[in-house]
């Protein structure tokens, strides 16, 4: 059994690094990896295509040079339409080979919609779902050939967003899940209920806390997802309204041995000063998890974990 404290990683988007067009200022790779290591993280996700390196070997070397392993990567792919572009196919192949070469065991699938960003929702038709499930099965096989498990990420503004979307995936497919506490909460899905009901389907976890008042504005359409992110929709762990401690406690009790990834989506609107910026929020989250580890390791102290 690997201790919880040794299964905590970072995601580049916590440092504002995202592949969406016009997302914001992108910090350089070296700074992001150095700051991850500085707050005690032992692993990272891939980040956008090419962020860690242009080849699998470069990606592995760049992470290793910072003292980090690579434990997954968010890979957005359009699966519900029958025609696959060569660009999509090449990207999927490149991501799978890079993750495998880096020693990762999980590929996080973002079920993409044909749009830039995450500001619009779309309900898939029955035909779309049939195509989605067929392509998903094919992708699971392709990743499996490289030793990777596909973990589907329910996500705001993607093809699997709403509670009924996630329920269909759980019922009609055998795909594993990336349980993202923030995106589930935002979409009206209780992440604690998912952890309790299908812990055996959870292969990867993204941790982010959520400001409920901001989430309500996004759900109502008063503001877009991107506007919400800019104005503090996602918070460091323990400073929002999600029962993060409860989710982790339930999964650990169920025998979960995967990674917990700090993934507090950020948009940087200007170049942060050298010694300030996203690392401060990430450090708050790591301290929260450190305190939680102490609670879980001492019998009789679980009352503060939402159980």
C-alpha positions in Angstrom: 0.0 0.0 0.0 1.4 3.4 -1.0 0.7 6.1 1.7 -1.6 8.9 0.7 1.2 11.5 1.3 3.1 9.9 -1.5 0.2 10.1 -4.0 -0.2 13.8 -4.3 0.6 15.5 -7.6 0.2 18.8 -9.4 -1.4 19.8 -12.7 0.0 22.7 -14.8 -3.4 24.3 -15.0 -3.1 25.1 -11.3 -0.3 27.4 -12.5 -2.6 28.8 -15.3 -1.3 26.5 -18.0 -4.1 25.4 -20.3 -4.2 24.7 -24.0 -7.5 26.6 -24.7 -7.1 29.5 -27.2 -6.6 32.8 -25.4 -6.7 31.2 -21.9 -4.3 33.7 -20.4 -0.6 34.2 -19.6 1.2 30.8 -19.6 4.0 30.4 -17.2 7.2 28.8 -18.5 7.6 25.1 -17.9 10.8 25.4 -15.8 9.1 27.7 -13.3 6.0 25.5 -13.0 7.9 22.3 -12.4 10.3 24.0 -10.0 7.5 25.4 -7.9 5.7 22.1 -7.8 8.8 20.5 -6.4 9.3 23.4 -4.0 6.0 22.7 -2.2 6.6 19.0 -1.8 4.8 17.6 -4.8 6.4 14.5 -6.3 4.6 14.3 -9.6 2.9 16.3 -12.4 0.5 15.8 -15.2 1.5 16.4 -18.8 -0.3 19.7 -19.3 -1.1 20.9 -22.9 0.3 19.1 -25.9 4.0 19.7 -25.9 4.2 21.5 -22.6 6.6 19.0 -21.0 8.5 18.4 -24.2 8.3 17.8 -27.9 9.0 14.1 -27.7 8.2 11.5 -25.1 11.9 11.4 -24.1 12.0 15.2 -23.6 8.9 15.1 -21.5 10.3 12.3 -19.3 13.6 14.1 -18.9 12.2 17.5 -18.2 10.0 16.2 -15.4 12.7 14.0 -14.0 15.1 16.9 -13.9 12.8 18.7 -11.5 12.5 15.6 -9.4 8.9 14.8 -10.6 7.3 11.8 -12.2 4.4 12.0 -14.7 1.2 10.5 -13.5 -1.4 11.3 -16.1 -2.5 14.0 -18.5 -5.8 15.6 -19.6 -6.3 14.7 -23.2 -9.3 16.4 -24.9 -10.7 14.3 -27.7 -13.8 14.6 -29.9 -15.4 11.1 -29.7 -19.1 11.6 -30.5 -18.7 12.5 -34.2 -18.0 9.8 -36.7 -15.3 11.5 -38.7 -11.9 11.6 -37.0 -9.4 14.1 -38.3 -5.8 13.1 -38.7 -4.9 15.9 -36.3 -7.0 14.3 -33.6 -5.7 10.8 -34.3 -2.1 12.0 -34.2 -2.7 13.9 -31.0 -4.2 10.8 -29.3 -1.4 8.6 -30.4 1.2 11.2 -29.3 -0.4 11.6 -25.9 -0.7 7.9 -25.3 3.0 7.2 -26.3 4.2 10.1 -24.2 2.3 9.0 -21.1 3.5 5.4 -21.5 7.1 6.5 -22.0 6.9 8.6 -18.9 5.7 5.7 -16.8 2.2 6.9 -16.3 -0.6 4.4 -15.8 -3.5 6.7 -16.6 -4.7 8.8 -19.5 -7.4 11.3 -18.5 -9.9 11.7 -21.3 -11.6 15.0 -21.8 -14.7 14.3 -23.9 -14.4 17.3 -26.2 -17.2 19.3 -27.9 -16.5 21.1 -31.3 -15.9 24.5 -29.6 -13.0 26.5 -28.2 -13.1 26.6 -24.5 -15.8 25.4 -22.0 -18.4 28.1 -22.1 -21.2 26.2 -24.0 -23.1 23.0 -23.2 -24.5 20.5 -25.7 -26.8 17.5 -25.3 -25.7 14.6 -27.4 -28.3 12.9 -29.6 -28.8 9.1 -29.4 -26.7 8.8 -32.6 -23.9 10.8 -31.0 -24.0 8.6 -27.9 -23.7 5.5 -30.0 -20.7 6.9 -31.8 -19.2 8.2 -28.6 -19.4 4.8 -26.9 -17.9 3.0 -30.0 -15.0 5.4 -30.2 -14.5 5.3 -26.5 -14.2 1.5 -26.6 -11.6 1.8 -29.4 -9.6 4.4 -27.4 -9.6 2.2 -24.3 -8.1 -0.6 -26.4 -5.5 1.7 -28.0 -4.4 3.0 -24.6 -4.4 -0.5 -23.1 -1.9 -1.6 -25.7 0.5 0.9 -24.2 -0.3 -0.1 -20.6 -2.6 2.9 -19.9 -6.0 3.0 -18.3 -8.4 5.6 -19.7 -10.1 7.7 -16.9 -13.0 9.7 -18.3 -13.3 13.2 -16.9 -16.8 14.6 -16.5 -16.3 18.3 -17.2 -18.2 21.5 -17.5 -18.7 22.5 -21.2 -17.8 19.0 -22.5 -19.8 16.1 -23.9 -20.1 14.5 -20.4 -21.2 17.3 -18.2 -24.6 16.8 -16.5 -25.6 14.1 -14.0 -27.5 12.2 -16.7 -24.5 12.2 -18.9 -22.3 10.7 -16.2 -25.0 8.2 -15.3 -25.2 7.0 -18.9 -21.4 6.6 -19.1 -21.4 4.6 -15.8 -24.3 2.4 -17.1 -23.4 1.9 -20.7 -19.6 1.6 -20.6 -16.9 0.1 -18.5 -14.6 3.1 -18.6 -12.9 4.2 -15.4 -13.4 7.7 -14.0 -11.3 10.7 -13.2 -13.2 12.1 -10.3 -12.9 15.9 -10.4 -14.4 17.3 -7.2 -14.8 20.8 -8.8 -16.4 20.0 -12.1 -18.8 17.5 -10.5 -19.9 20.0 -7.8 -20.3 22.7 -10.5 -22.6 20.5 -12.6 -24.8 19.5 -9.7 -23.1 16.1 -9.1 -22.2 15.2 -5.5 -18.5 14.0 -5.7 -18.9 12.4 -2.3 -21.9 10.4 -3.5 -19.9 9.2 -6.5 -16.9 8.2 -4.3 -19.3 6.2 -2.1 -21.3 4.5 -4.9 -18.6 3.6 -7.4 -15.2 3.7 -5.7 -14.1 0.8 -7.9 -14.6 3.0 -11.1 -12.3 5.8 -9.8 -8.8 5.5 -11.3 -7.6 9.1 -10.9 -8.7 12.2 -8.8 -8.5 15.9 -9.6 -8.9 18.0 -6.5 -10.3 21.6 -6.5 -12.6 23.4 -4.2 -15.5 25.6 -5.4 -17.1 28.9 -4.3 -20.8 28.0 -4.3 -22.0 31.6 -5.0 -19.8 31.8 -8.1 -20.9 28.3 -9.2 -24.5 29.3 -9.0 -23.8 32.2 -11.3 -22.2 29.9 -13.9 -25.0 27.4 -13.6 -27.6 30.0 -14.2 -25.8 31.5 -17.2 -25.2 34.8 -15.5 -21.5 34.4 -16.2 -19.6 32.0 -18.4 -17.3 29.3 -17.1 -14.2 31.3 -18.2 -15.5 34.4 -16.4 -16.1 32.3 -13.3 -12.5 31.0 -13.4 -11.2 34.5 -13.7 -13.2 35.7 -10.7 -12.4 32.9 -8.3 -14.8 30.0 -9.0 -12.2 27.5 -8.0 -10.5 27.9 -4.6 -7.6 26.2 -2.8 -8.6 23.1 -0.9 -10.5 23.8 2.3 -11.5 27.3 1.3 -14.6 26.4 -0.7 -17.8 24.5 -0.3 -16.9 21.0 -1.5 -16.4 18.2 1.1 -12.8 17.4 -0.1 -11.9 15.6 3.1 -15.0 13.4 2.8 -14.2 12.4 -0.7 -10.6 11.5 0.1 -11.6 9.6 3.3 -14.2 7.5 1.5 -11.8 6.6 -1.3 -9.0 5.7 1.0 -11.2 3.5 3.1 -12.3 1.8 -0.1 -8.7 1.0 -1.0 -8.1 3.6 -3.6 -4.4 3.6 -4.5 -4.4 6.2 -7.4 -3.1 9.8 -7.5 -4.7 12.9 -6.1 -3.9 15.8 -8.4 -4.1 19.5 -7.3 -6.0 20.9 -10.3 -7.3 24.4 -9.3 -8.1 25.9 -12.8 -6.6 29.4 -13.1 -6.4 32.1 -15.7 -3.5 34.5 -15.2 -4.4 37.9 -16.5 -0.9 39.3 -16.3 2.6 38.0 -15.7 2.9 37.2 -12.0 5.9 38.6 -10.1 8.8 36.2 -9.8 8.1 35.2 -6.2 4.3 35.3 -6.2 1.5 33.8 -8.1 -0.3 30.4 -8.3 2.2 28.6 -6.1 0.7 30.4 -3.1 -2.7 28.8 -3.6 -1.1 25.4 -4.4 0.8 25.6 -1.1 -2.5 26.2 0.8 -3.9 23.1 -0.8 -0.8 21.0 0.1 -1.0 22.2 3.7 -4.7 21.2 3.8 -3.8 17.7 2.5 -1.0 17.4 4.9 -3.4 18.1 7.8 -5.8 15.6 6.4 -3.1 12.9 6.2 -2.5 13.4 9.9 -6.2 13.0 10.7 -6.5 9.8 8.6 -3.4 8.3 10.3 -4.8 8.9 13.8 -7.8 6.7 14.7 -10.8 8.6 16.1 -10.1 11.9 14.3 -12.2 11.4 11.2 -15.1 13.7 12.4 -13.6 16.7 10.7 -13.5 14.8 7.4 -17.2 15.0 6.5 -17.9 11.3 7.3 
